[in-house]
Amino acid sequence: MEEIRLQKYLANQGIASRRACEEYIINGLVQVNGKTIYELGTKIDPEKDIVTFKGMTVKNVNRDKVYILLNKPIGYVTTAKDQFR
């Protein structure tokens, strides 16, 4: 497997969003092979490196993505706040 950025790996494993994972790295909450990482953009090999977050090992789970396509009927609004009401 190819190397990927640490924050992307953490986000892919469901720890948090990529931006939140960047904050965790900067704050020293993430370790790779026992060494605390503070620098963004650090690359890891998910097959070889051991990543821990807050002392817990992050398991490399390859999740198959499922895409769902929904068609909404004409006249329906899909928003949290309708600007026209």
Backbone as a chain_set.jsonl record, in Angstrom:
{"seq": "MEEIRLQKYLANQGIASRRACEEYIINGLVQVNGKTIYELGTKIDPEKDIVTFKGMTVKNVNRDKVYILLNKPIGYVTTAKDQFR", "coords": {"N": [[0.85, -1.181, 0.0], [0.417, 2.277, -0.616], [1.968, 5.249, 0.776], [0.19, 7.527, 2.894], [-1.096, 10.723, 4.001], [-1.063, 11.426, 7.476], [-3.271, 12.728, 8.765], [-5.306, 12.288, 6.929], [-5.468, 9.519, 6.948], [-6.347, 9.084, 9.615], [-8.847, 10.338, 9.493], [-10.118, 8.742, 7.573], [-10.371, 6.422, 9.025], [-12.363, 7.014, 10.751], [-11.975, 8.602, 13.014], [-12.253, 11.421, 13.275], [-13.169, 14.477, 11.532], [-11.078, 15.52, 8.769], [-9.927, 18.046, 9.24], [-10.286, 18.308, 12.019], [-8.679, 16.192, 12.827], [-6.203, 17.189, 12.102], [-5.896, 19.146, 14.066], [-5.729, 17.503, 16.325], [-3.277, 16.262, 15.822], [-1.49, 18.457, 15.885], [-1.803, 19.141, 18.553], [-0.52, 17.064, 19.798], [-1.7, 14.542, 20.255], [-1.495, 12.265, 18.805], [0.324, 9.369, 17.928], [2.937, 7.766, 16.115], [4.29, 4.709, 15.635], [5.148, 4.8, 18.316], [6.214, 7.343, 18.586], [5.501, 10.69, 19.221], [3.704, 12.777, 17.079], [3.849, 15.989, 15.728], [3.805, 17.429, 13.46], [2.125, 18.484, 10.584], [1.152, 16.784, 7.597], [2.771, 14.602, 7.723], [3.683, 11.477, 6.502], [2.461, 8.135, 6.382], [2.697, 4.537, 6.285], [0.018, 2.619, 6.097], [-0.065, -0.172, 6.315], [2.246, -0.938, 7.623], [2.985, 0.876, 9.715], [2.273, 1.691, 13.15], [-0.349, 3.323, 14.503], [-1.431, 5.452, 17.05], [-4.048, 6.969, 18.914], [-4.725, 9.135, 21.42], [-3.672, 7.233, 23.156], [-4.871, 4.868, 22.335], [-4.841, 2.214, 20.001], [-5.165, 2.722, 16.553], [-6.996, 0.964, 14.363], [-6.403, -0.406, 11.164], [-8.84, -0.297, 9.039], [-10.237, -1.251, 6.159], [-12.768, 0.148, 4.606], [-15.438, -0.53, 2.529], [-16.868, 1.736, 0.357], [-20.165, 2.969, 0.152], [-22.368, 4.248, -2.09], [-25.219, 6.211, -2.337], [-27.844, 7.127, -4.339], [-30.23, 9.563, -4.505], [-33.281, 10.775, -5.7], [-35.063, 13.711, -5.615], [-38.445, 14.778, -5.485], [-39.94, 17.233, -7.693], [-40.298, 20.514, -6.473], [-39.777, 20.01, -3.801], [-37.79, 20.999, -1.049], [-34.518, 20.691, 0.022], [-33.006, 21.472, 2.639], [-31.565, 22.864, 5.618], [-32.523, 25.262, 6.465], [-35.025, 27.101, 5.13], [-34.86, 29.595, 2.837], [-36.895, 30.978, 1.625], [-39.198, 31.055, 3.122]], "CA": [[0.0, 0.0, 0.0], [1.199, 3.515, -0.692], [1.924, 6.115, 1.945], [-0.8, 8.595, 2.884], [-0.927, 11.672, 5.095], [-1.586, 10.938, 8.747], [-4.603, 13.245, 9.044], [-6.243, 11.629, 6.022], [-5.63, 8.163, 7.47], [-7.194, 9.145, 10.804], [-10.208, 10.67, 9.059], [-10.653, 7.566, 6.888], [-10.672, 5.406, 10.029], [-13.516, 7.45, 11.508], [-11.617, 9.296, 14.25], [-12.893, 12.738, 13.202], [-12.969, 15.07, 10.213], [-9.664, 15.742, 8.48], [-9.507, 19.28, 9.924], [-10.185, 18.005, 13.447], [-7.499, 15.329, 12.99], [-5.038, 18.074, 12.049], [-5.782, 19.751, 15.4], [-5.249, 16.453, 17.229], [-1.845, 16.069, 15.555], [-0.788, 19.64, 16.385], [-1.855, 19.104, 20.014], [0.286, 15.959, 20.309], [-2.53, 13.421, 20.677], [-1.316, 11.153, 17.867], [1.663, 8.793, 17.875], [3.219, 6.796, 15.064], [5.372, 3.827, 16.083], [5.604, 5.224, 19.625], [6.748, 8.704, 18.56], [4.452, 11.696, 19.094], [3.808, 13.56, 15.851], [3.31, 17.345, 15.832], [3.919, 18.071, 12.151], [1.127, 18.104, 9.594], [1.714, 16.306, 6.339], [3.566, 13.4, 7.956], [3.137, 10.359, 5.745], [2.598, 6.82, 7.004], [2.291, 3.364, 5.529], [-0.981, 1.99, 6.962], [0.186, -1.596, 6.478], [3.43, -1.174, 8.454], [3.086, 1.754, 10.867], [1.285, 1.564, 14.217], [-0.839, 4.659, 14.834], [-2.256, 5.508, 18.256], [-4.728, 8.234, 19.175], [-5.047, 9.207, 22.849], [-3.254, 5.983, 23.776], [-5.569, 3.711, 21.773], [-4.377, 1.872, 18.669], [-6.125, 2.929, 15.465], [-6.91, -0.21, 13.487], [-6.531, -0.137, 9.737], [-10.03, -0.954, 8.529], [-10.592, -0.828, 4.802], [-14.21, 0.139, 4.466], [-15.968, -0.327, 1.188], [-17.786, 2.868, 0.353], [-21.466, 2.753, -0.454], [-22.939, 5.489, -2.596], [-26.662, 6.135, -2.499], [-28.368, 8.199, -5.177], [-31.63, 9.857, -4.235], [-33.899, 11.795, -6.533], [-36.162, 14.35, -4.886], [-39.509, 15.251, -6.381], [-39.962, 18.662, -8.0], [-41.014, 21.293, -5.484], [-39.296, 19.734, -2.467], [-36.586, 21.724, -0.697], [-33.665, 19.923, 0.929], [-32.114, 22.405, 3.316], [-31.848, 22.988, 7.045], [-33.242, 26.513, 6.655], [-35.599, 27.532, 3.859], [-34.705, 31.043, 2.72], [-38.084, 31.555, 1.014], [-40.345, 30.996, 4.041]], "C": [[0.89, 1.236, 0.0], [1.04, 4.332, 0.579], [0.854, 7.187, 1.771], [-0.54, 9.511, 4.068], [-1.654, 11.166, 6.334], [-3.0, 11.434, 9.011], [-5.662, 12.612, 8.149], [-6.512, 10.204, 6.497], [-6.566, 8.154, 8.672], [-8.647, 9.437, 10.429], [-10.865, 9.468, 8.38], [-11.035, 6.465, 7.874], [-11.794, 5.831, 10.968], [-13.201, 8.144, 12.824], [-12.342, 10.645, 14.312], [-12.747, 13.234, 11.767], [-11.47, 15.319, 10.007], [-9.141, 16.973, 9.206], [-9.362, 19.044, 11.429], [-8.97, 17.122, 13.721], [-6.219, 16.148, 12.925], [-4.819, 18.733, 13.402], [-5.256, 18.737, 16.413], [-3.748, 16.232, 17.059], [-1.047, 17.232, 16.136], [-0.728, 19.627, 17.915], [-1.148, 17.901, 20.623], [-0.506, 14.76, 20.792], [-2.336, 12.169, 19.828], [0.14, 10.695, 17.892], [1.757, 7.813, 16.714], [4.45, 6.019, 15.499], [5.986, 4.307, 17.394], [6.157, 6.631, 19.701], [5.609, 9.688, 18.335], [4.726, 12.575, 17.881], [3.135, 14.912, 16.072], [3.219, 18.03, 14.478], [2.859, 17.553, 11.19], [1.816, 17.659, 8.31], [2.611, 15.094, 6.499], [2.899, 12.241, 7.239], [3.424, 9.054, 6.47], [2.241, 5.742, 5.994], [1.31, 2.598, 6.417], [-0.746, 0.499, 7.212], [1.316, -1.876, 7.471], [3.437, -0.375, 9.75], [1.954, 1.515, 11.862], [0.917, 2.971, 14.668], [-1.694, 4.552, 16.093], [-2.829, 6.914, 18.411], [-5.209, 8.205, 20.612], [-4.765, 7.873, 23.539], [-3.918, 4.733, 23.238], [-5.078, 3.467, 20.342], [-5.503, 2.063, 17.66], [-5.95, 1.774, 14.497], [-7.156, 0.19, 12.046], [-7.693, -0.956, 9.187], [-10.317, -0.399, 7.145], [-12.088, -0.97, 4.649], [-14.569, 0.33, 3.008], [-16.981, 0.8, 1.264], [-19.057, 2.489, -0.376], [-22.011, 4.113, -0.846], [-24.428, 5.282, -2.837], [-27.118, 7.356, -3.286], [-29.848, 8.357, -4.888], [-32.108, 10.948, -5.175], [-35.058, 12.393, -5.759], [-37.194, 14.849, -5.884], [-39.42, 16.766, -6.587], [-40.793, 19.375, -6.937], [-40.579, 21.034, -4.052], [-37.977, 20.461, -2.244], [-35.795, 20.866, 0.289], [-32.621, 20.856, 1.538], [-32.49, 22.441, 4.791], [-32.661, 24.257, 7.324], [-33.711, 27.008, 5.289], [-35.577, 29.049, 3.783], [-35.958, 31.735, 2.177], [-39.325, 31.517, 1.911], [-40.278, 32.105, 5.031]], "O": [[1.987, 1.224, 0.557], [0.104, 4.135, 1.353], [0.631, 7.693, 0.671], [0.146, 9.136, 5.019], [-2.719, 10.557, 6.243], [-3.852, 10.654, 9.437], [-6.801, 12.422, 8.577], [-7.649, 9.736, 6.454], [-7.473, 7.324, 8.751], [-9.568, 8.843, 10.991], [-12.049, 9.209, 8.596], [-11.925, 5.662, 7.591], [-12.143, 5.089, 11.886], [-14.083, 8.265, 13.674], [-12.978, 10.957, 15.318], [-12.266, 12.511, 10.896], [-10.697, 15.325, 10.965], [-8.03, 16.952, 9.734], [-8.413, 19.532, 12.042], [-8.302, 17.289, 14.742], [-5.251, 15.837, 13.618], [-3.678, 18.868, 13.844], [-4.432, 19.075, 17.262], [-3.031, 16.037, 18.04], [-0.038, 17.017, 16.807], [0.267, 20.048, 18.506], [-1.17, 17.73, 21.842], [-0.033, 14.025, 21.658], [-2.942, 11.132, 20.099], [1.064, 11.508, 17.878], [0.793, 7.126, 16.376], [5.519, 6.593, 15.706], [7.201, 4.235, 17.573], [6.538, 7.079, 20.783], [4.842, 9.551, 17.382], [5.843, 13.055, 17.686], [1.999, 14.981, 16.543], [2.618, 19.099, 14.362], [2.709, 16.346, 11.001], [2.917, 18.105, 7.988], [3.162, 14.602, 5.514], [1.69, 12.044, 7.355], [4.477, 8.881, 7.085], [1.577, 5.998, 4.99], [1.73, 1.985, 7.398], [-1.193, -0.03, 8.23], [1.34, -2.938, 8.094], [3.854, -0.894, 10.786], [0.831, 1.184, 11.481], [1.765, 3.719, 15.155], [-2.563, 3.687, 16.198], [-2.181, 7.908, 18.083], [-6.01, 7.348, 20.985], [-5.529, 7.438, 24.4], [-3.559, 3.629, 23.648], [-4.921, 4.411, 19.567], [-6.635, 1.631, 17.876], [-4.894, 1.618, 13.884], [-8.014, 1.023, 11.754], [-7.555, -2.146, 8.905], [-10.605, 0.787, 6.988], [-12.613, -2.081, 4.572], [-14.069, 1.235, 2.34], [-17.848, 0.81, 2.138], [-19.031, 1.785, -1.385], [-22.101, 5.019, -0.017], [-24.842, 4.304, -3.46], [-26.803, 8.489, -2.924], [-30.623, 7.408, -5.009], [-31.404, 11.93, -5.41], [-35.94, 11.669, -5.297], [-36.857, 15.285, -6.985], [-38.883, 17.484, -5.743], [-41.859, 18.899, -6.548], [-40.98, 21.777, -3.157], [-37.143, 20.531, -3.147], [-36.346, 20.375, 1.275], [-31.514, 21.004, 1.023], [-33.608, 22.086, 5.162], [-33.402, 24.319, 8.305], [-32.902, 27.298, 4.408], [-36.219, 29.717, 4.594], [-36.068, 32.958, 2.262], [-40.403, 31.92, 1.475], [-41.155, 32.222, 5.887]]}, "num_chains": 1, "name": "protein.A"}
